[in-house]
Amino acid sequence: MQHHKLGASASARWTRCPGSVKAIEGYPDETSEFAEEGTLAHAVGEEALLTLVNNNKKNITDEMRKHGKEYAEYIGSVAGSFADNIKIETQVYFNSVAEGAFGTCDASVLAGSHLHIFDYKYGKGVDVDAKKNTQMLLYAIGYLDTFPKEAKKVVYITLHIIQPRRGGMKKWTISRGALNKYKVELKKRADDAQKKNAPRIAGDTQCRFCKASDNCPALYNSVVDNMMEMLDEKKDNKEAVVGLSDAQRSFVIDNRLRIEKLIREVIDNTIARALVGIELIGYKLVRGKSNRKWADGAEEKLCSKYGDTIIERKLLTPAVATKKFSDIDESLIEKPEGKITIVANDDKRPEVVVEKLENLENLEIIKENHK
């Protein structure tokens, strides 16, 4: 799929870090099983919307079909009597933000004077919100730029996120005038991103999927500066001798993703450099631990000699079984509580209610039980 350097889908990165546009030049386009799953899910959603689902397409799961049908039905319910106006997988150009920049809008419909923009998110790792979503704002601007005749009718715009596996349906409505104000800000950021020496600005959102984060001084400086700030605070805080303050704990949690990403990306990049002969000062490449496995052809020979006694029989996991068999009795499946973790207060998951611990001497026992 063709992408513009200031594409809508990458706007969460370049609107926050203008220097990333230049920084990622030369990096190869990479994919992952999650990206491929999302692409396939989009295709299923598109086909469901067109009522042309291809039953023979490989790797399409019943879950994808179910969510694709829900996606199509949701758009149909919003469109109502304006269903003939639905546009599917439409390339829109937001030239008023950046000349030649474009993105592919999953679906849109103009219902009288109300424009609806839809984005299908199949991933479940990151909860995506519709409010002030730069990708969707650019799709809306692109619709108005690409279809000027229809744009004259638009008074209100609603951005819809359909994320069936994380958060469900989310929407946000703004006026045409409000959209124009966002357009001014997005144009400023697009202009900044195209400057020769555009600054790099680290942050969890823009760094998450940036290909240049393995060689980014802004990310490195951000982590180092923040760590030094924490150490200075600890040095000035005499009570910190017996432990971290609440502010220090919050700091570590707030910066966790950035720190982890920097470490992971730098290690991966350093290994890649070493594999092409660039010398490591103070380090060397070694083989990690591996587990023994059967060689090719071993199964046939082993079964011939030992029969079924060498084969372990076990049930498929519920996730695999329900994808393979559509009539599984749901009462046979139970979902244990997830492991407790810590997130920011604005996370949408319900808070775990706990009993206050009076005796802090028991804290170590609780920590061990939680591992």
Secondary structure, DSSP 8 states (H G I E B T S, - for coil): ----TT-GGGHHHHTT-TTHHHHTTT------HHHHHHHHHHHHHHHHHTT---TT-TT--HHHHHHHHHHHHHHHHHHGGGGGG-EEEEEEE-TTTSTT-EEEEEEEEEETTEEEEEEE---SSS----TT-HHHHHHHHHHHHH-HHHHTT--EEEEEEEETTTTEEEEEEEEHHHHHHHHHHHHHHHHHHTSTT------HHHHTT-TTGGG-HHHHHHHHHHHHHHHHHHHH-GGGGGS--HHHHHHHHHTHHHHHHHHHHHHHHHHHHHHTT---SS-------------TTHHHHHHHHHGGGG-------HHHHHHH-TT--GGG------------TT-SS--------S-GGGHHHHHHHH-
